[in-house]
């Protein structure tokens, strides 16, 4: 029995609705290229490997942040804590200076790292792959740090809190 893949087209709205049922954390991916800071909110982040330590992030190819990561070959992953929903919305909007009014410091790789987050990664791109409308950056983690806070969760287009089951 063979399946004709052209008969299996899934429309965009159905896909968005169904994939929205997957709960994820929320990150802001940051980089610095040509003396300009770039950043974008992303939930498409995952660990890839422990040896070497690697992660991946997916960034829309039509954004300045994507182009800047492609050139700089470095980026930061800022995992947001539960009180940073407004910050996530700010970095999700197309604006010129998302860092205005945002507390951050430059990491050892020169990328902006947002303060008061749940965790940071500093990453070096080892491969960039195209996946539809996005670039998938596979990167080695050079530095990482976590803090004792609660995570910001994303579910069905809304930000919320993580609550441990069975409590």
Secondary structure, 3 states (H helix, E strand, C coil): CCCCHHHCCCCHHHHHHHHCCCCEECEEEEEEECCEEEEEEECCEEEEECCCCEEEEEEECCCHHHHHHHHHCEEEEEECECCCHHHHHHHHCCCCCCCCCCCEEECCCCCEEECCCCEEEEEEEEEEEEECCEEEEEEEEEEEEECCCCEEEEECCEEEECCCCCC
